[in-house]
Structures are given as C-alpha cells and as structure tokens.
Amino acid sequence: MPIFQYTAMDSSGKEKKGKMDADNEQAVGAALKEQGMFPTSIKAAKGTSSAKKSSGGGGGGGKKKGGSMLSSLSQINIGTPVIKKKDLTIMTRQLAILLDAGLPLVRSLKTLEHQTKNPIMKKILGETSAAVEGGLTFSESLAQNPKSFDKLYLNMIKAGEAAGALEGILDRLAAFMEKAMRMAGKIKSAMVYPVMVMIMAIGITSALLVFIVPKFKKIFQEMLNGEPLPWLTDQVMGLSDTLMNNLVPIIGTLIGAFILFKIVVSTKKGRWIFDWMKYNAPLFGPIISKSAISRFSRTLGTLMGAGVPVLQALQIVRDTAGNEVVSSAVQKVHDAVKEGEPMAPPLDQTKIFPSMVISMIEVGEETGKLPEMMAKIADTYDEEVDLAVDALTSMIEPLMIMFLAVVIGSIVIAMFLPLISIVKKLGGG
C-alpha cells in the first residue's frame, strides 16, 4: 500500500503534516476529514510511485477513476477558458437556489448545464458534474478548473461540505461575490471618467500640435517676415517642433517605459511599491484604502462565518487581497496569530488599518462574534466608499473640464495672438 504525505489544518486552524498509508489520495482526504481536519495538500511520498500505480490497478473501478482524477488535478487544462466573475456569481446564486429547493447536487449541475447558453460555462459544468458522479467531492471537482475557481471559492465549498450545509455556503458566497462586484463597479466608474478625459486631452492636443500648429507656423513666417512671436505662441511652436522631430523616439520611450513598468510590477517588491503609491495617492488613495479594508473584512468574515479556521482564512485573505500592502500586513497578522496572539494588536502594528477597525475587531474577538463584526466593518466601509466615489466624481468632473479647456484653449489663444498683429499690419497697409 503506497504512502502519502499530507498537509492539513485542524479545527483550531493549526497546520499539521504527516504520512498515511492508503490506496489513493481520495482515501487520505476522507480519513483526514473523519478526523476533523481540512487537507490542503496530499501527494505520494518519494519512492512510492510504483506502489501507487499497482495499488490503483488492483482497486475497484470507482476508486481507480476517482484516484486518477484527483491525482491529476494540478495537471489539468492549463489553457482552460475562464468563467467571468459575473457569470460565476449568477451560477453560484442559481446553484444555491436549486440545492435549497431540494435537488441533488449532480442534478442541479446538469440543470444549469442544460439551461446555460455560455459555452465555457456549459463545458465546465459538464466536467464538474461528471467528476462528482465519478466519486470526487464538489470542491475537488471544481479544483480541476483553478483559473475559474480561486482559493476563496474552493475553501468556502470545502467548509460547506464539511459542515453539511453546502446550499447555505453557496448562498453566502453568492452574496459576497455580488457585493464585491458592486463595489468593483463603483470604483471602476469613478476611474473611467478622468481616464477618458485625459485620453481625449492628450489625443486632441497631439493632433493640434502635429497637424494644425505647423500650418499656422508657415502662415506666420510668410506674413510677419521674421518678426518675434508672442511668448505663448513661441512656446507652443517649440513644443510642436519637438513633437514633430522626435515622434518616433517619443513613442519608443513611451513603449519602453510601459514595458519597464510591467517588468517592475511583476516583481513582489515592485508590486508592493506600486500598491503603496496607490494606497497613499492624493485623490484615489482614500477610495483604494477603504475598498481594501472592506474587501479584507468581508472576505475574512465570510470565511470564518462559513467555519473555515482562522489561520486558513487569513492565508486565503492574503492570497486574494489584490493589494501587496494588505497582503504583507495580513501575513504579519497570520504569523502572530499562529503564535497564539489575538488578531487586533498585530493589525494595529501594520499602520494601514484605522483605529476604529482595530477596536471593532478587538471587541469581536472578546465577545466571540468576530465574523459578525467583520461583516459590520465591511458594510460600514462599503458605505464610505460609496460616499467617497460620489464626492470624487462631483469634484473631478469640473476639474477635468477645466483642465481640458486650459490645455486646448492655450493652444488656440497662442495661434490667435499673432493673427492680431497680422490684421493690424494689413489694416495699416
């Protein structure tokens, strides 16, 4: 019988490692779940691959199928299409409704597969229902498509399976995803307007400098016979010449700067610096920081409310934070909690969470109602993000219009100033 090495989290959230004799990975996972532990990694011990194969060949048909499927989870479909967040949210909500109505899981999955018109969704739902029929758990079946189902989703499903309340967990997960999508949509809407105005300003300004200003320059040279131009006109002419004579190097520099930026932010340190700059930006910083606190609170509260151990929940929050500054802070909290400390003091030491959040978490830990308290924090900061987005939008609209008017208006005025001299000269003649 082959030997497997496993890593699992016990009910208190502590990580445990060990070895176990079993026919396959599925048997190890089942044995660990019976002991009240959540397996996070199961793999064959070194030197037991041949034994594993012989064991799989002599076992029953169901075990062989389930074991072979589970052992290849990490190797399946590297290029698998990804379900969009919106579609995944709708699917989760529909699945929760079907399960709550009393339909079995496989029938619910097949119902969704038949009614969806999305080919990617149809394919993944078909694969998932087939895997569940083949002997895998729902979470193990979803793990075959890691690009569509992240760690947060999978661990929530695992917690629901362990507690025997999958429909309740799916309902909670759908609510979490809906709120996250709503928040992301509000932040994107706040960002789109200034970005679009800036693109328009750059495009119009570039077109004026490249196509219009050179024509005026020829007119001024012919009509003014070398007379000095007004200062503003001279500056605009110089900018137009610089742009015309160095168009290729400028474009090359911009492309090179973009590539360099991508390389820098692909590193952990570079990403941390970029996220720190966003976190502390003058206008958008408050929105980004408040949305990060809301995401942290809602994710942690949802996971703990679903029964996921606190250390495992913190690991998932760290991996799904979407911000390296927050991820680094959560890692410090995880390390402190692992040593037996409460959560509030290390959070306070990170200096990125407001004192109100720290106080509410401290109260939640003392009263044993931390998940509920985290949900209240998330709701509070969702409202603050709404107010901040509205305030930013109302403030940035006139600023952008004024910026556009100043830039384009300056070029127009610069071109008309010499025309006054030309008109006077023609009138005097």
N, C-alpha and C positions, 0 to 999 in steps of 0.2 A: 504494500500500500504506500503510495507516494506521501511525502512530507511537504506541507505548505507553511510558508512564513506569512504571518498576518500582522496588520496594524489596526487597532480598533479603539473606540472611545467608550469608556464605561458610563454608567448613569450619572456619575458626578462630573463627567467631562474630561477625565484624565486619560491620557493616551497610553495604551498598553500594546506591547509587542510580544509575540510568541510563535511557537510552532505547533502544528497539529497534523496528525495522520488522518487522511480522508480520501475518498475516491476522487473528488474533484473540488474545484473552488466553490461550487454551489453548496456542497455539503459542509464546507468550512463556514461559509456565511450563515447557513441555517443553524449550525451548532453555536456560533457566536451570538446570534440573535436570541437563542434559547437561554443563553447566559446573561442576557440583558445588555449586550454590547452592540455598538454600531461599527461594522467593519468598514474601514476606509481604504485598505489595500490588502489584497490576497495574491500571492504569487508562489510558484513552485520553488522549493529550496534547491540550491545548487546541487547538481548531480542526481536529480530525481526526475529529469525529463523523460527518460526511457521508461521508468516505472510508471509514470503518469500515463504515458501512451498505452502501455499494456493494460493498465487498470481500466482506462477508458474503453479499450477494445473489448474487455471481458464483461463490462457492465451492461445494464439493461438499455433498451433503445432510448427511453426518455432521459435517463441520466447522461447518456452519451451526447445526445443532442443539446441538452441544457448546458453540460460542462463545456462542450466545444464552442458553443455560442458565447458563454461567459468568458472563456479564456481568451477570446479574440476581440473583446470589446475595445481594447486600446488600439487595435489594428484596423478597425473597420472604417471604410469610406472617408478617407482623408479629404476627398473633394466633394463630400456630400453637400447638396444645396441646403441653405439655412432658412428656417422659418422666420419670417419677420415678426418683430415684437408684437405688433398689432394683431396679426393672425394668431400668434401663440396665446395672447391674452384672451381672445374670443374663444379659441379652442378650449382653454382651461376653464373658462366660465361655463361653456356648454357641457363639458365633461362632468363638472361638479353638479350641474342640474340633472343630468342623466343618472348619475350614481345616486343622488339624493332621491330620485324617483324610484329607486329600487332595481335598476337594470344592472346586470353583471358587468364587470369591467370590460371583458372581451367584446360583449355585445355592444356596449357603449362606444368603444373604439371603432368597431365596424360600422356602427350607425353614423358616426362622424365622418368616417372614411367615405361612405356612400354619398353623403349629402354635400361634402365639400367640393368646390369646383377648382380649388387650388391644387395644381399637380404636385407641387412639393409637399404640401400637407397630406394629400392623398397617399403619396408614396411612403412617407414617414409613419403615418397612422397604420398603414398596411403592414409595414415591417414590425411596428411595435405590437400590434395585436397578434401577429404570427409568433413573435418571440414570447409573449405571455402564454399563448397556447402551447409553446414548446417547453414550458417549465420554468421560465425566468420570472422574477418578480417584476412589477411595473417599473420600479426605479432602475433595475438592471436593464430592462428593455429600452427605456429612454436613454440610458447611458451609451447606447450604440450610436447616438447622434449628438455628440458633445458640443457641436457647433450651434445646435438649436436649443439644447437644454443645459444651462450653466450649472455651476455647483450649488447655487442657491436653490434653483428649481429641484434638482435631484435630491438634495438633502431634505428639503421640505417633504417631498414624496416619500423618502425613506422614513421620516418621522411619522408621517401619516400611516404608512404600512405597519410600523412597529406599534403604534397606538390603536390600530384598527379603526381609524377614523379618516379614511382617505378622502371621502367627499367633503368633510369639514375643512381639511387641509387644502384641498383644491379651491374651495370657496374663499378661504383666507388668502391663498396665493393669487387668485384672480383679482381680489380686491386690492392687494398690494401692487400688482402689475398695472392695474387701471390707474391707481393714484400716481404711480411712478411715470406712466405715460403722460398723464395730465400735466404733471409738474415739468417734465421734459419739454412738452409742447409749449408751455407758457414761457419757459426760458428761451427756447428757440425763437419764438415770436418776438421776444424782446431784442434778440440779437440780429434778426434778419433785417429789420428796417435800417439801422445805421450802416450795416454792411452793404446793403443795396444802394443807399445814398452815396456812400464812399466810392463804390464801384462806378456809379454814374458820374460822380465828380471827376474821378481820375480819367474815365473814358472821354468825357466832353472836353476836359482841359487838354488832354493829349491830342484830340482831334483839332482843337483850335490852334494849338502850338505847331502842329505838323502841317496842317493844310491851309489854315486861314492867315495866320500871322506872316508867313513868308510872302504871301501876295501883297499884304499891306506894306511889307518892308520894301518891295520893289517900287510901289507907288510913292512911298516917302522919299526914296533915293532919287526918283525922277523929278518929283515936284519940289523938293526942298533944296536940291543942289548942294547936299552935304552939310546943311545947317544942323546944329545939335538938336537932338530929340529930347523931349521931357524925360526926367529921371525914370518914372514908372514905365514909359514906353521902352526906354533903353534896356531896362531890366528884363522885360518880357521878351524883347528881341534877342537878348543874350541867352535866355532860357530856351527859346525856340531854336537858336543855332546849336546850342549844346545838345538838345534832344535830337535834332536832325543829323548832326555829325557823329553822334555816338549812340545811335539807336541800337545797333547790334550788340555793342559791349554792355549797354544798359540792360537789354533783355537777357543777355548771357549772365550778367551779375545777379539779376533777379532770380533766374532759374537756379543758379549756383547757390544763392542764399537759401532758397526753398529746400533744395536737396540737403544742404548742410543742416538746416533746421530739423528736417526729418531724421537725419542721422543722429543728431544730438538728442532729440526727444525719444529716440528708440532705446537709449541707454537709461538705466534706472536713475542715475544721478541727474542727467539732463531732464528727464521727465519730472523729477521732483522739483527742480528749479523752475521749470515752466509752470507747473501746477501751483507752486508757491507764488509766482508772479500773478497768476490768475486770481488766486485766493486773496491777494492784497491789492488788486487793481483798484484805482480810484472809483470808477463808476460801476463796473460789473462785479467787483470783488465782493461787496455785501450779498449780492444775489447768489454768486457761486458758493460762498461760505455757508449761507443759510440753507441752500439746497443740499449741500454736502452733509450738514448736520441733520437735516430732515431725512435724507437717504440712509445715513448711518443709524438713526434712531428707529426708523420704520423697519429696516432690514433686520436689525438685532432684535427688536421687539417681536416681529413676526416669527423669526426662527425660534426664539425662546418660548413664545406662546404656543408654538407647534410641538414643543417638547424636545427640541434639539439642545444638547448640553452646551453650557455657556462657552467653554473653550472651543468647541467645534463651531459654534455660532460666530464667535469672534474671528476664527480663521476664514469663514465664508464671507463675513463682512469685509475683512481685509482684502480678500481676493476680488470682491465685486464692488469696491468703493468707487472705482473710476477716477480716483484722485490720489496721487502718490503721497501727498502731505497727510491726508486722512489715513491712508493705508499704513504709513510709518507710525502714526500715533496709535492706531488700533493694534499694531504688532507689539508696541510697548505695553499696552494695556493687557494684551494676551499673556505676555511673559510675566507680568506682575500677578495676574490672576492665577496663573499656573503655579506660582509660588505660594498661593494661599491668601493673597491680599484682596481687599474689595476693589471694585471697579472704579469708584469715584476718585480716589487720590491719584492714581496714575493718569487718569483722564485730565485732571486738573493740571498736572505737571507738563502735559503736552502743549499747553497755552493756546490751543486752537479752538477749544470749546468754551462758550460763555459760562459765567459763574451760575447763571440760572439753570443751565442744563446740568451742571455738576451737582447742584443742590437737589434737583429733581431725581437724578439717578441715585444719589445718596439716600434720599427718602424711600425710593423704590426698593433699594437693597435692604434697608432696615425693616420695611413693612412686608417684604416678601412679594411685592407686586411690581417687580421691575418691568415685565413685558407690558403691563398696562400703562406704566409711567412712560416707557419709551414711545408707546403709541400716542400719548398726550403730547409729548415733546414734538413728535413728527407732525401732528395736527397743528400745533402752535406755529411751527416754523413753516409749514405749508402756507398758512395764512400770511405770515410775514413775507414770504417770497412773493405771494400774490400782490401785496401792497407795494413791495419794492419794485416789482416789474411794472406795475401801473405808474408808479412815481417816475421810474426811469423813462418809460415810454413818453409820458407827458412832458418830461424835461428835455428829452433828446430830440424830439421832433422839431421844435423851433431852433435848437442848436444846429441840427443838420441842415435845415433850410437856410439858416443864416450863413453857415459855412459854405454851402453851395453858391449862395448869392455873392458872397465876398470873393470867392475864387474866380468864378466866371465873370462877375461884374468888374473885377480888377483888370482882367484881360480886355474886356470891351472898352472900359474907360481909357486904358493905355493906348488902344488903337484909335480912339476918337480925339485924344488930345492934340496930336499933330494935324488932324484934319482942320482944327480951328485955325491954326497958323496958315494952312494951305488956303482956306476960304478967305482969310484976311488978305493974303497975298494976291489972290485972284481978284478980290474986290478992289484993292488998291490999284491994281493994274488997269 
